[in-house]
Amino acid sequence: MKALIQCGGRPAWVAELSQPAWPLLPAGNRPLLEYWMELCVALGIRDVKLLLGDGAEFVEAYAGEGERWGLSITYGFLKDGQSAASYLRRSPAQWRDGLLFVGAPVFPQRLRDGWTFSGKVEDSWVARSSAGEVTCLLSSAGAALDAFCASGVWASTVGDSFESLGLAVQTLDSTRDYYELNMRLVRGEVVRYLFPGYSAADGSYVGYNVVLPPAAKAQPPLMVGNDCRLAPLSSVGPDVVMGSRVVVDSQSSLTRCVVLDGTYVGRGIEIDGKIVAGRRLVDPESGAAIDIADPWLLAELGTAARLADLFRAVGGWLLALLLLLVQAIPFALLYPLVKGRGGRFSWKTVRGIHGVDVRFPEWSRSPRASLCASLFRAFGLDLYPRLGMVLMGNLWLCGQSPLRMPEEESLQKELPHYHPAAISAADTAEGEKMVGLREVAIRYYAQEHSPMGDLRLLLTFYWSRLLGSMTETAAASVAPEA
């Protein structure tokens, strides 16, 4: 027996939730596809074919070759507008030994605790949509199966409902169906399904690496995915399904909600009876969706961006430590000399990492040129105190010019990403000439930033400083010092 699951197509309500394909839509913090894979294992099916369409790369990356479930997964493709029946007709002989067919967004609900399947599939079970189309079919070999593989039409007089098998194939036609499925799962139905990697206590299912301070309130029943953070004075539950990588800020309250992966819920937000997908808020009853423009209220936390930021944070910290050690002796020798000639650090209040205001050093050169001042700047020693701020976790090594507070607070609210740094484009030789373009550079970095981009910025900074200071050094070496 084989299984054929049509993973292509993305209904409008699935698109509203910003999901690449319906099989990856999480139900109880697990993709719908995983429930079908577990059902295949329970039915003794090992050969699974996934028909891909929209979001093909995401489905294939998740399912792989099926080794996670002990299955053998292969893939086929359907063009837009093609039905699964057309794929079945290509080689009907390969399905004659029995077939589990899934042709729409549906969920295999187990009707009782401890459900198991014993024996062999020797009959036919069928589920249909409200329009009469076959959404799910489980059948052994027979003339009816041959006819279905040849035409895509299942005789209405053949087969039983899935209830006789202890299952109910629930069609998901709307956000309301999806929301109600999650509410059933969090209220206790989830115990009927495998739930590896989660600890459960008193109706609370909590993943790993979850920060739940004593001052935060978590009221069951609820599900919390992996790598989540609840801030002090936040409240979650009851009846909340929270995905992985979700951050709930302080004084926020979530009840009867489905919060999808990678969502930030801002401070003081109250959400009840809604679906939250990044910055999108969806009403499950009407399907109405609204995108919240203010990132301090709702925002999306992308996986790739978080991994890249982790790499940038660790790499930047190590580079800052190395630069701090290498520049320690030159700074100790040159700083007293340039300070004696009028050079000094001025400290301004800026917005640092995690929204914390910090004192930021800016170097003011003496109007009198000198060899020491040129060397001090050429080696980037005017940024030396900022490296210590990187080690303290107040700044990134490379990124945006820190925003001055409170003058530029409104600008920060408009940025999708804010990475205040010790070294920015404004610190390069070219950056000094960017009169009026500082804000442009800040906005550009918010959209286009990467570890390689930071490395280029770091190299550009030191190289431009050396080249830009060569003229000053040469002039100072031949001119008598006042």
Secondary structure as GFF3:
##gff-version 3
##sequence-region A 1 482
A	DSSP	beta_strand	2	6	.	.	.	ID=ss1
A	DSSP	alpha_helix	12	16	.	.	.	ID=ss2
A	DSSP	three_ten_helix	22	24	.	.	.	ID=ss3
A	DSSP	beta_strand	26	27	.	.	.	ID=ss4
A	DSSP	beta_strand	30	31	.	.	.	ID=ss5
A	DSSP	alpha_helix	32	43	.	.	.	ID=ss6
A	DSSP	beta_strand	47	52	.	.	.	ID=ss7
A	DSSP	alpha_helix	56	63	.	.	.	ID=ss8
A	DSSP	beta_strand	72	77	.	.	.	ID=ss9
A	DSSP	alpha_helix	84	90	.	.	.	ID=ss10
A	DSSP	three_ten_helix	92	95	.	.	.	ID=ss11
A	DSSP	beta_strand	99	102	.	.	.	ID=ss12
A	DSSP	beta_strand	106	110	.	.	.	ID=ss13
A	DSSP	beta_strand	124	128	.	.	.	ID=ss14
A	DSSP	beta_strand	134	139	.	.	.	ID=ss15
A	DSSP	alpha_helix	143	151	.	.	.	ID=ss16
A	DSSP	three_ten_helix	162	165	.	.	.	ID=ss17
A	DSSP	beta_strand	167	171	.	.	.	ID=ss18
A	DSSP	alpha_helix	175	186	.	.	.	ID=ss19
A	DSSP	three_ten_helix	189	192	.	.	.	ID=ss20
A	DSSP	beta_strand	199	201	.	.	.	ID=ss21
A	DSSP	beta_strand	204	206	.	.	.	ID=ss22
A	DSSP	beta_strand	217	218	.	.	.	ID=ss23
A	DSSP	beta_strand	222	224	.	.	.	ID=ss24
A	DSSP	beta_strand	229	230	.	.	.	ID=ss25
A	DSSP	beta_strand	235	236	.	.	.	ID=ss26
A	DSSP	beta_strand	240	242	.	.	.	ID=ss27
A	DSSP	beta_strand	247	248	.	.	.	ID=ss28
A	DSSP	beta_strand	253	255	.	.	.	ID=ss29
A	DSSP	beta_strand	257	259	.	.	.	ID=ss30
A	DSSP	beta_strand	263	265	.	.	.	ID=ss31
A	DSSP	beta_strand	270	272	.	.	.	ID=ss32
A	DSSP	beta_strand	275	277	.	.	.	ID=ss33
A	DSSP	beta_strand	280	282	.	.	.	ID=ss34
A	DSSP	beta_strand	289	291	.	.	.	ID=ss35
A	DSSP	beta_strand	298	300	.	.	.	ID=ss36
A	DSSP	alpha_helix	303	326	.	.	.	ID=ss37
A	DSSP	alpha_helix	328	340	.	.	.	ID=ss38
A	DSSP	beta_strand	344	351	.	.	.	ID=ss39
A	DSSP	three_ten_helix	353	355	.	.	.	ID=ss40
A	DSSP	beta_strand	357	364	.	.	.	ID=ss41
A	DSSP	alpha_helix	371	378	.	.	.	ID=ss42
A	DSSP	three_ten_helix	381	383	.	.	.	ID=ss43
A	DSSP	alpha_helix	384	391	.	.	.	ID=ss44
A	DSSP	beta_strand	396	398	.	.	.	ID=ss45
A	DSSP	alpha_helix	409	414	.	.	.	ID=ss46
A	DSSP	beta_strand	421	423	.	.	.	ID=ss47
A	DSSP	three_ten_helix	425	427	.	.	.	ID=ss48
A	DSSP	three_ten_helix	431	433	.	.	.	ID=ss49
A	DSSP	alpha_helix	438	447	.	.	.	ID=ss50
A	DSSP	alpha_helix	451	478	.	.	.	ID=ss51
###
